[in-house]
Amino acid sequence: MPHSYGYRARTRYLFSRPFRRHGPIHLSTYLRTYKIGDYVDVKGDGSIQKGMPFKFYHGRTGIVWNVTKRAVGVEVNKQVRNRIIKKR
């Protein structure tokens, strides 16, 4: 088959749900309160495609810098060649 360079390429197991943990997400996940300055782990969920982070940021730890009704802004460090950039 041809090589794929898509947005979710090579994420067959990265975003998959664990064994016997399929289905909708618990409401407590959405009702959790985040404040600016909190340390959070970025974790993509394969059952929810809207708002999914890019595969590089899956499992990374960052600091909350913005909180809105629908999303939480997280600042994560990313190494690009010889420097570290703060990505939002």
Secondary structure, 3 states (H helix, E strand, C coil): CCCCCCCCCCCCCCCCCCCCCCCCCCHHHHCCCCCCCCEEECCCCCCCCCCCCCHHHCCCEEEEEEECCCCEEEEEEEEECCEEEEEC
